[in-house]
Amino acid sequence: MTSNPFLWLILTLIDVYFWIILATVILSWLVAFNVVNRTNPYVRQIGQALQRLTEPLLGPIRKRLPDLGGIDISPIVLLIGLQFFGMLVAWVFRKLGLA
């Protein structure tokens, strides 16, 4: 547990966004395997909300990645990037003596 509230807030926001990306991936799998139906208004609303939250960061990553024949690895790249960014922020706070 960190004693700096700013560090805690930054790491918590990164963690929440991590889980939002995982929810987006799981929902896309559920739709792809016909477990849930996008015509359901609740599923559609959740899907749109998740897409609006994740597309600003996933879109630019998708543009830069090569075409892998229908396999989208942009969430994996973003999840690794978020983990790296969280560790980097914690390291900087420690180095500055703020943690």
Secondary structure as GFF3:
##gff-version 3
##sequence-region A 1 99
A	DSSP	alpha_helix	5	32	.	.	.	ID=ss1
A	DSSP	alpha_helix	41	64	.	.	.	ID=ss2
A	DSSP	alpha_helix	74	95	.	.	.	ID=ss3
###
